Amino acid sequence: MIQPTLKYVPCPGPAAVGSAEEGHRMAYWKWNATGDAAHPRVVVCAHGLSRQGRDFDTLARAMSLHARVVCPDVVGRGQSDWLADPMGYQIPLYAADMLALLAHLHQQAPMRMLDWVGTSMGGLIGMVLCGQPGLPMPVPVRRLVLNDVGPTIEWQALERIGQYLGQPAHFETLQQAADALWAISRSFGPHTPQEWLELSRAMVRPGPQGGLALHYDPAIAVPFRTLTEEAARAGEQQMWQLYEQITAQVLLLRGAESDLLSAQTAQHMAQRGPRARVVEFAGVGHAPTLVAQGQVDAVVSFLQGDGVEGAA
């Protein structure tokens, strides 16, 4: 079974923890089963707020037959550096890091086609990149998958996420960690015990005093907790402006029970700007993990052709 290769890209801007110099490193997982190391098609998969790039293993394995698939660990997560100043943990920096990644990939092997799959926060990053035509992108994004996220984010979902984000956690075993993560992730929908264990494997790292700790810098919660409902509403208007400037074809995935992306927002996204195609998955909230076959099929079908399969 194909496995990814761990790579790093240097990013300008805020310094990493323990570094006397500006800049930090972002890790990314590279998948390629095309037989061509310089394949001209690239698919970037960007994860959610407290997640990491190995979330996309199932989808990446499927898409790696057709493209170079790149799954970054956003700074502060997974194998990437942690920032010395936690206020750097915000969308503008994440988008800048992705521009550095795309330039790096293009320099390694010129890309002629670029697609983006973004879950939650990863979708917001995708909208920022796709909604600003003047950005230094190697090529425009051709197809954009937004996984349970849009310009309007329901405030109660942010409050829910804030209850657990950055809280200290220690686990003796991977199974104990998986059980604890499931307790706050039931909205992801049905998973077999083995599927959930695999999704949890990259969510932990060796703890400083033994055992296991969560993979991310707890300080990612610092700027998140400064967000007010008023500021969120102001940012919403800006995100709608970006959305309406997107020229890529857009597929919007929604968990039918999502508390973050409302059915009304999804409907508006289908009517405004790029007029997203909307696929809902029954029995799932925020956010579909793209592990279930129907979810994978919907994304692969959209990225590979004009149809969308796997709707539930």
N, C-alpha and C positions, 0 to 999 in steps of 0.2 A: 504494500500500500504506500502510495506516495506521501512523503513528509515534507514540511517546509524547511527552508534554510533561514536562520536568523542573521539579519544584516543590520547595519547602523548607518544613519546619515547625520552629519553635523548640521546643526541649526543655529543661525545667529540669534541674538537677543539675550534674554535673561540667562544668568549663570546657573549652573547646576550646583547642588549641594556639595560643599567641599572643594569647589573649584575657585581659583583666584582670577580666572579669566572669564570673559563674556562668552555666551553660547552654551549649548547643551547638545546631547545626543538623543536622537529618537530611534528606537528600535523598530524594525519591521520584519514581518514574516513573508518570505518570497516563495511562491508556488509556481511551478512550470512543468507541465507534462506534455508540452507541444512538440518537444524534440528540437526546438529552436531557442537557444539561449537569448537571442536577440529578437524574439518575436515582436512585431510592431504593434500588437494590441496589448493594452494594459487595463486591468480592472482593479481599482482601489476599493477596499472594504474598510470602512471606518466605524468603530464600535461606539457603544453608549458610555455615559458619564463615569460609571464605576467599573467598567468592564475592560477588556483587552483584546488584542488582535486574534488570539486563538479561538475566540467565539465563532469565527467564520470557517473553521476547519471543514465542515461538511460542504458548505457552498463552495469554498475555495478549491476543494478537491475536485468538484464537478466542473467548475469553470476553468481549472488549470489545463484542461485538454484543449482549450481554445484560446488561451491568453496567458500572459504573465499576470498572475494575481498577487497583489501586494496588500498585506493586512498590517497596518502600523499599530504599535502600542503608543497611543497619544502620551505626550510627556507627563510624567508623574504616575504612569501605569505600567504594568508588566515589566519588560526588560529595559524600558527607557529611563533616562535620568530623572531625578526629582529636582525641583527648582528651589533655589535658596530663598526666593521671594514668592510666597504662595499666591500673591495677587496676580501673578503671571498666569495662573490656571484659569484662563478665560478664552472664549471663542476666537478673538482676533489673533492671539498667539498661536492657537492650534491651526488656524488657517494659514498663517505665515509658515509654520513648520511643514504643512502639507505642500506649499509651494516649493520649499527647499527639497522635499522628497521628490516631487515631480521633476524638478530640474535635474536632480541626481539620477533618477531613472532614465531620463531622456538622454543624459550625457553618456550613461552606460550603453544604451542601445536606443536609437531614435524611435519614438512612439509615433504612430500614425493614427491610432484610434484609442480613445480614453473613455471608460465608463466608470461610474461611481456608485457604490452601494453604501448607504449610511444608515445605521440604526440610531435613532434618538439623537444624541449629541453629534454623532457622525453624520447624520442627515443635515443638522444645522450647519455644520462645517461645509458640507456639500453645497448647500444653498448659498452660503457666503461666497464660495469659489465660483459657482455657476451664475450667480446673479450680478456679477461685476465684470462686464466685458473687457475692461482695461487691465485686468490682472495679467502678470507675466506667466501664462500657462503655456506649456509646450504645444498643446493642441486643445481646442475646446472640448468640454465633456459632451459626448454624443448622447448617452443615455444615463439618466439619474434615477436611482431607486431610493426612495425615502421610506424608511421602515418605521412606521408609527410615530411620525413627527411632522409638524408643519409650522407655519409662521405663528399660529396661535397655540400656546401651550396652557393647559388648564392649571390654574393656580393650586388647586387641591392636590394635584399630582406632584407638584414641586414640594409642597408641604410634606407629603408622604415620603418622598425621597430624602428630604432633609432630616427626617427622624432617624435614619440609619447611616447616612453618608458620613464617613470619617470617624465613626464610633470605634473605639479600640476593640480588637477581637483577637483571641488566641485559641488555637485548636491543637489537640494532641494528634489527630489523624486526619487524613483527607476525607474520610467518610463523615467525621464530625463536622468538618468545614462544609461539606456538601449539604448536610442536614441543616446547618445554620443558614446557609445561603438560600436554601429552598424555602425556609420560613419567611424570607422577605421577597421571594421571587415567584410565588405561586401564580401571579398574574401572567407569567411567561407561558402558561398553558401546560397541557399534559406532556410529560416526558417519562420514558422508562427510567428505572434506577440507574442503568448503565449509561444512558444518554446524559443524565444529569451529573453523574460522577465525572464523565469526560469533560463536560462544560465547566465543572468546578476545578479541574486539575490545575489549570493555569491561573486560577483566581487566588492562589496562595503562594507564598514563598517561605523559605526557612525563617523562623522567628529569631530575634536577637538572643533570646534566652532558651532556645530550643523549641520544639514543636513547630507550628505553622502560624503565619500571620497573613492578613490580606495583602494582595500584590501591590496595592496602590498607596501613594503617599496620603496619609490622613488629612494633610493640609489642603487637598483639593476641595475640601468642604469650606475653607475659609472664605473665598470670594462668593461661593454659592450662598452662604448664610448672610451675606450683605445684601442680597437681592430682596427688594421689596415688591409688593404687588403693583405699586405704581410704576416702578422702574420696569417691571416685566411688561406692563401694558404699553409703555413708551417704546420698548424694544420690539414689541409685536408689530407696530406700524412700520418700522424699518425692515423687519423680516418680510412683510408683505410686499414692500417695494422691491426687495431683492428677488422674491419669488416671481413677481410679475415680469422681471427682466430675464428670466431663465429661457434660453433657447433650446436647451436639450429636451429630448423626449423624457417624460417623467412617469414613473410607476410609483404610486402611493400604496403601500401596504398598511393595513390597519387591523389591529386586534379588535374584534367586534365588541369586546368588553373593556377597551382601553379607557383609562381615566385621564390620560395625557393628551390624546388626540381625539377630539369629539367628532361625532358623525357629521355635525354641522360644518366644522372646519374642513373635513374631508370633502364634503359636498362643494364648498366654496373653492377648494383647490382644483376640483374637477371643472369648475366653470371659469376660473380666472387664470391669467398668465399662460403657462404652458399647458393648461388643462390636463392635469394628471389623470391617467387611468387609475382607477381605484379597485383594489382587491381586498376583501375583508376575510378574516379567518375566524370562524365560529369557535367559541370556547377558549379564546385567547384574549388577554388584556395587553398591558404594556410590558414587554414588546415581544412580538414573534421572534424566536431565536434562530430561525432559518435552519433548523435541524430536521423538522418533519418534512417528509417527501413532497407533500403538496406545496409547502412554502418554498422549498428549493426549486421545484418545477416552475413555479410562478416567476421567480427571478431569472432562472436560466432561459425560460421561454422568451421573456421580455428582452434580455440582453442578446439573445441569439437571433431573434426574428421579430415579427410584428404581432404575434399572438401572445396571449397571457393564459396560461393553464394553471390548474391547481387551486382555483378559487373555491372557497368553502362558504 
